[in-house]
């Protein structure tokens, strides 16, 4: 390959360029702290040197257990700049779960926020691969080190200040020898077993960043609010994307409605990402109100209901609906708007916007296939599995060749999601394969039932799962959270569903609950609702 006409792709080049073009521009804002892009690059350089001084070598894994702080953003450049691999760990995991990830990834160093130190102390107790635990005290949040946890970790504990003091400002090379080397490992939620380590490459992260820039309409004046955890699919590659386009990151330690609205108004936020449940938090916060400037919400994680989309539009938000998985670097497809959609009634437009759409610009696109890998008819009703491939599919599962081979069977990545292909070439997700309800031989989409319930004015959130039924094998059951100050009975909600979809699809029972179990990224944990319903049964019987 001619070196003159070929460069190895890496998102490291984004920070190098942005720091050169806009060295004094605000790069990261957090509370009273603000870093220019020149300072972000300098800190990434110092941390990379510090990692090397801590014994991190090429290809070693460096774990971070940290909220959306400037230090977490810096890590997305510093760790690969040190030629290491970033393992961003979910901050809501238990000590046992964290220990598994540290052990499985073979992480050599763990950098953590002080708030998580007691959990870390328990997690690293028997994990010998971790040679050092670096602890950062978030002064903006009044963070401090727990003495008992520090004592339990012992000599492996190093303060973040002492850690960075090991570094230097000597320039490093913002490039890689091989774009296919790992840049990060992201662990799945592990709801069906041990979490899997999903390997991202420099090339995939670089190309996915462009997809985020294009489809979320980022630009050099973007002000991006961090409502999506950076540990989730590396924040959908947005740490690299927003940096690449020269936008400003606004960090947020906790996702709370009042805090989000404060940041939106104070910094005139133009973009944020999140699951539909995060969007619901924003829309229903006491501080919510019409926007006086454009703000684009890119949402994924579960199909947003048409009702939620309409509510977002009325408040003035721009909507980008995307779909993807951890194995696809986050977003892979987008409900790409068509010119004729503007002529549709608002409720009709919301329905087409709620589809998962078409492959993003950097992808090879989606297919919906049957068990023999044959495309299902594009009729909007024939259901099959959604499969993908291309630059934005993982390199594989870390230390799991069998799992990788199964996921890549037939030359495509198998999502485990069930959907339909519409005549216009747009894909619509109907269910996770494990969530579809098979009642009396009929497939019932829980998403369809959920969207029917969400159209009721009193409903805030809803989850539908399959529960046992002696006659039909299983049937749908709903769990509903009502809006503050609103009332609705079980019978009223069931009858409402029957006016929206086929009567046999309506749930027979609805539990009105105070809240739904969720992951740290806002996804509803249906397994937590489903398992108690099937307790005591040796297997799930489908009619």
ZAMARGU-4260 file (C-alpha; in steps of 0.2 Angstrom, whole numbers, plus 5000, padded with zeros to 4 digits):
<rodrens>
0) 5000/5000/5000 | 5007/5017/4995 | 5010/5027/5011 | 5007/5043/5001 | 4989/5038/4997
5) 4984/5028/5012 | 4983/5033/5031 | 4978/5021/5045 | 4961/5027/5052 | 4960/5032/5070
10) 4949/5044/5080 | 4965/5050/5089 | 4968/5061/5073 | 4952/5071/5078 | 4959/5078/5094
15) 4976/5082/5086 | 4967/5092/5072 | 4954/5100/5083 | 4968/5106/5096 | 4978/5113/5081
20) 4963/5122/5073 | 4954/5128/5089 | 4967/5127/5103 | 4958/5140/5113 | 4940/5135/5110
25) 4930/5127/5125 | 4931/5109/5123 | 4924/5102/5139 | 4913/5111/5152 | 4909/5103/5169
30) 4902/5114/5183 | 4914/5128/5186 | 4928/5119/5176 | 4931/5122/5158 | 4945/5115/5147
35) 4950/5122/5130 | 4954/5109/5116 | 4972/5113/5118 | 4971/5108/5136 | 4961/5093/5132
40) 4975/5087/5120 | 4988/5091/5133 | 4979/5081/5147 | 4977/5066/5135 | 4996/5067/5132
45) 5000/5068/5150 | 4988/5054/5155 | 4995/5043/5141 | 5013/5045/5147 | 5007/5042/5165
50) 4999/5025/5159 | 5016/5021/5151 | 5025/5025/5167 | 5012/5014/5177 | 5018/4999/5167
55) 5004/4999/5153 | 5011/4992/5137 | 5005/4991/5119 | 4988/4981/5119 | 4986/4981/5138
60) 4968/4985/5144 | 4965/5000/5155 | 4948/5000/5164 | 4938/5016/5169 | 4924/5016/5181
65) 4918/5034/5180 | 4903/5045/5177 | 4902/5058/5163 | 4917/5068/5169 | 4930/5077/5159
70) 4943/5064/5164 | 4932/5051/5156 | 4932/5060/5140 | 4950/5063/5141 | 4952/5044/5143
75) 4944/5040/5126 | 4960/5048/5118 | 4973/5045/5132 | 4971/5027/5133 | 4973/5023/5114
80) 4987/5037/5113 | 4996/5026/5125 | 4993/5011/5113 | 4982/5003/5125 | 4963/4997/5125
85) 4950/5006/5135 | 4937/4996/5145 | 4924/5008/5151 | 4914/4999/5165 | 4896/5002/5169
90) 4895/5012/5185 | 4880/5003/5191 | 4887/4986/5192 | 4890/4976/5208 | 4907/4972/5214
95) 4905/4954/5208 | 4901/4960/5190 | 4915/4972/5190 | 4927/4959/5196 | 4922/4948/5181
100) 4925/4962/5168 | 4942/4966/5176 | 4947/4948/5176 | 4940/4944/5159 | 4948/4959/5151
105) 4964/4957/5160 | 4964/4975/5164 | 4981/4981/5171 | 4975/4998/5178 | 4958/5003/5185
110) 4954/5022/5185 | 4939/5026/5196 | 4929/5040/5203 | 4930/5041/5222 | 4912/5038/5224
115) 4914/5020/5218 | 4929/5016/5229 | 4920/5004/5241 | 4913/4994/5227 | 4930/4994/5218
120) 4939/4988/5234 | 4927/4973/5235 | 4929/4970/5216 | 4948/4970/5215 | 4951/4959/5231
125) 4954/4944/5221 | 4958/4951/5204 | 4977/4950/5203 | 4979/4957/5185 | 4975/4975/5191
130) 4991/4982/5197 | 4985/4999/5202 | 4969/5008/5206 | 4969/5026/5202 | 4956/5036/5212
135) 4949/5053/5206 | 4941/5065/5218 | 4927/5075/5209 | 4928/5092/5219 | 4913/5098/5209
140) 4903/5085/5218 | 4912/5085/5234 | 4919/5068/5231 | 4931/5061/5244 | 4940/5045/5247
145) 4933/5032/5259 | 4946/5028/5272 | 4941/5010/5274 | 4940/5006/5255 | 4957/5014/5253
150) 4964/5003/5267 | 4957/4988/5259 | 4965/4992/5242 | 4981/4995/5251 | 4997/4999/5241
155) 4989/4997/5224 | 4979/5013/5227 | 4986/5029/5219 | 4978/5046/5219 | 4974/5054/5202
160) 4986/5069/5205 | 5000/5057/5209 | 4996/5047/5194 | 4996/5062/5182 | 5012/5068/5190
165) 5021/5053/5182 | 5017/5059/5165 | 5025/5072/5154 | 5021/5084/5140 | 5032/5076/5127
170) 5022/5075/5111 | 5016/5058/5106 | 5011/5051/5089 | 4992/5053/5086 | 4992/5039/5074
175) 4992/5020/5074 | 5002/5007/5064 | 4986/4996/5061 | 4968/5003/5061 | 4961/4986/5064
180) 4969/4985/5082 | 4957/4987/5096 | 4953/5004/5103 | 4941/4998/5116 | 4931/4983/5123
185) 4913/4986/5129 | 4904/4974/5139 | 4886/4969/5136 | 4873/4969/5149 | 4874/4951/5152
190) 4855/4948/5155 | 4856/4931/5147 | 4872/4925/5155 | 4890/4932/5158 | 4893/4949/5149
195) 4902/4948/5132 | 4917/4959/5128 | 4913/4968/5112 | 4929/4973/5103 | 4929/4990/5094
200) 4943/4994/5082 | 4951/5011/5078 | 4944/5010/5060 | 4927/5006/5066 | 4927/5020/5079
205) 4933/5033/5066 | 4920/5028/5053 | 4906/5027/5066 | 4910/5045/5072 | 4906/5052/5055
210) 4890/5043/5055 | 4886/5052/5071 | 4891/5069/5064 | 4881/5067/5049 | 4865/5060/5055
215) 4864/5070/5071 | 4869/5086/5061 | 4884/5090/5072 | 4894/5106/5067 | 4908/5116/5075
220) 4895/5126/5085 | 4887/5110/5093 | 4885/5110/5112 | 4883/5092/5116 | 4876/5088/5133
225) 4881/5071/5141 | 4865/5062/5146 | 4871/5046/5138 | 4884/5037/5148 | 4901/5037/5140
230) 4903/5019/5146 | 4889/5014/5135 | 4896/5009/5118 | 4909/5023/5121 | 4895/5035/5121
235) 4890/5029/5104 | 4907/5036/5098 | 4901/5054/5102 | 4917/5058/5113 | 4927/5056/5096
240) 4913/5063/5085 | 4910/5079/5094 | 4928/5082/5096 | 4931/5079/5078 | 4919/5092/5072
245) 4925/5104/5085 | 4909/5105/5096 | 4909/5108/5115 | 4905/5094/5127 | 4895/5098/5142
250) 4898/5085/5156 | 4884/5079/5167 | 4887/5068/5182 | 4869/5062/5185 | 4854/5062/5173
255) 4841/5071/5182 | 4827/5081/5174 | 4831/5098/5183 | 4850/5097/5180 | 4847/5093/5162
260) 4836/5108/5159 | 4848/5119/5169 | 4862/5114/5157 | 4851/5116/5142 | 4847/5134/5146
265) 4864/5139/5154 | 4874/5133/5139 | 4861/5133/5125 | 4863/5115/5122 | 4861/5110/5104
270) 4862/5091/5105 | 4860/5077/5117 | 4857/5058/5116 | 4848/5045/5126 | 4836/5031/5127
275) 4817/5035/5126 | 4816/5033/5145 | 4829/5047/5147 | 4818/5058/5134 | 4803/5054/5145
280) 4813/5061/5160 | 4817/5077/5151 | 4799/5080/5144 | 4791/5077/5161 | 4802/5086/5172
285) 4795/5101/5182 | 4807/5113/5174 | 4802/5107/5156 | 4796/5121/5144 | 4796/5126/5126
290) 4813/5128/5118 | 4819/5145/5112 | 4833/5138/5102 | 4836/5122/5091 | 4840/5106/5100
295) 4842/5089/5092 | 4838/5073/5103 | 4845/5057/5095 | 4836/5043/5103 | 4839/5024/5103
300) 4839/5009/5115 | 4820/5005/5112 | 4808/5011/5099 | 4801/5028/5105 | 4782/5028/5104
305) 4773/5039/5092 | 4766/5048/5107 | 4783/5052/5114 | 4789/5058/5097 | 4774/5070/5095
310) 4777/5077/5113 | 4795/5080/5108 | 4790/5089/5092 | 4777/5100/5102 | 4791/5106/5114
315) 4802/5111/5100 | 4815/5096/5099 | 4822/5090/5083 | 4821/5071/5083 | 4834/5058/5076
320) 4828/5040/5079 | 4842/5028/5077 | 4844/5009/5081 | 4859/4998/5085 | 4867/4987/5098
325) 4884/4987/5108 | 4890/4975/5094 | 4887/4989/5081 | 4896/5003/5090 | 4879/5009/5095
330) 4868/5017/5081 | 4869/5008/5065 | 4852/5013/5056 | 4842/5029/5056 | 4824/5034/5052
335) 4830/5045/5038 | 4817/5058/5035 | 4809/5059/5018 | 4802/5075/5010 | 4785/5069/5008
340) 4784/5065/5027 | 4781/5084/5030 | 4764/5083/5021 | 4758/5069/5033 | 4747/5072/5048
345) 4757/5073/5064 | 4751/5057/5070 | 4755/5048/5054 | 4773/5056/5053 | 4776/5050/5071
350) 4772/5032/5066 | 4785/5032/5051 | 4798/5041/5062 | 4796/5027/5075 | 4803/5015/5063
355) 4822/5009/5064 | 4824/5015/5046 | 4839/5012/5035 | 4858/5009/5037 | 4867/5025/5042
360) 4880/5032/5029 | 4895/5022/5036 | 4886/5005/5036 | 4882/4992/5023 | 4864/4992/5028
365) 4851/4980/5036 | 4842/4964/5030 | 4828/4955/5038 | 4830/4937/5035 | 4822/4920/5039
370) 4831/4905/5047 | 4839/4901/5031 | 4846/4918/5029 | 4833/4922/5015 | 4826/4940/5015
375) 4808/4940/5020 | 4795/4949/5009 | 4796/4968/5010 | 4777/4969/5015 | 4778/4977/5032
380) 4771/4961/5040 | 4783/4946/5037 | 4794/4945/5052 | 4812/4939/5052 | 4829/4943/5061
385) 4838/4959/5058 | 4856/4956/5052 | 4870/4968/5048 | 4888/4969/5043 | 4901/4981/5038
390) 4914/4993/5046 | 4903/4996/5061 | 4901/4979/5066 | 4912/4973/5081 | 4928/4964/5077
395) 4922/4950/5088 | 4919/4945/5106 | 4934/4946/5117 | 4941/4929/5121 | 4925/4920/5114
400) 4928/4913/5097 | 4913/4902/5098 | 4901/4916/5103 | 4909/4926/5089 | 4906/4912/5076
405) 4888/4911/5081 | 4885/4929/5080 | 4893/4930/5063 | 4885/4914/5055 | 4881/4916/5037
410) 4893/4931/5035 | 4881/4943/5044 | 4880/4949/5062 | 4864/4942/5070 | 4856/4955/5081
415) 4843/4944/5089 | 4830/4957/5085 | 4814/4953/5076 | 4808/4965/5063 | 4799/4968/5046
420) 4804/4976/5030 | 4792/4989/5023 | 4790/4991/5005 | 4800/5008/5005 | 4815/4998/5012
425) 4813/5004/5030 | 4815/4992/5044 | 4804/4992/5059 | 4808/4983/5075 | 4795/4972/5082
430) 4803/4963/5096 | 4818/4955/5104 | 4818/4937/5099 | 4816/4933/5118 | 4803/4946/5121
435) 4790/4941/5107 | 4774/4934/5115 | 4768/4918/5106 | 4750/4916/5111 | 4740/4902/5104
440) 4752/4902/5089 | 4750/4920/5085 | 4766/4931/5087 | 4762/4947/5097 | 4774/4962/5097
445) 4776/4969/5114 | 4782/4985/5106 | 4765/4986/5097 | 4756/4984/5113 | 4767/4996/5122
450) 4764/5010/5109 | 4745/5007/5110 | 4746/5010/5129 | 4758/5025/5127 | 4745/5034/5117
455) 4734/5035/5133 | 4736/5053/5140 | 4738/5046/5158 | 4753/5034/5154 | 4771/5039/5157
460) 4780/5023/5154 | 4775/5005/5150 | 4783/4988/5148 | 4775/4973/5141 | 4781/4955/5144
465) 4774/4937/5140 | 4767/4928/5155 | 4760/4910/5157 | 4743/4906/5151 | 4736/4888/5153
470) 4726/4889/5137 | 4736/4900/5125 | 4754/4895/5132 | 4757/4913/5136 | 4749/4930/5134
475) 4755/4949/5136 | 4755/4957/5153 | 4758/4976/5155 | 4767/4986/5169 | 4762/5004/5168
480) 4768/5020/5177 | 4756/5034/5176 | 4760/5052/5175 | 4760/5063/5190 | 4743/5069/5194
485) 4734/5058/5181 | 4723/5043/5185 | 4718/5028/5175 | 4711/5011/5179 | 4717/4994/5173
490) 4700/4991/5164 | 4701/5008/5156 | 4718/5005/5149 | 4714/4988/5143 | 4699/4995/5133
495) 4710/5009/5126 | 4722/4996/5119 | 4708/4987/5111 | 4703/5003/5102 | 4721/5004/5095
500) 4726/4986/5090 | 4718/4969/5087 | 4708/4964/5103 | 4718/4947/5105 | 4734/4957/5107
505) 4728/4967/5122 | 4734/4962/5139 | 4722/4954/5151 | 4731/4961/5166 | 4740/4978/5169
510) 4750/4981/5185 | 4750/5000/5189 | 4768/5002/5197 | 4778/5017/5204 | 4793/5013/5193
515) 4800/5001/5180 | 4817/4992/5182 | 4830/5000/5171 | 4848/4999/5166 | 4860/5013/5169
520) 4857/5019/5151 | 4838/5019/5153 | 4833/5003/5145 | 4819/4994/5154 | 4824/4977/5161
525) 4810/4966/5155 | 4818/4951/5162 | 4816/4958/5179 | 4798/4959/5176 | 4796/4942/5166
530) 4806/4931/5178 | 4794/4932/5193 | 4779/4928/5182 | 4788/4912/5176 | 4795/4907/5193
535) 4793/4888/5198 | 4791/4883/5179 | 4804/4872/5172 | 4802/4880/5155 | 4792/4892/5145
540) 4778/4884/5135 | 4773/4894/5120 | 4755/4890/5113
</rodrens>
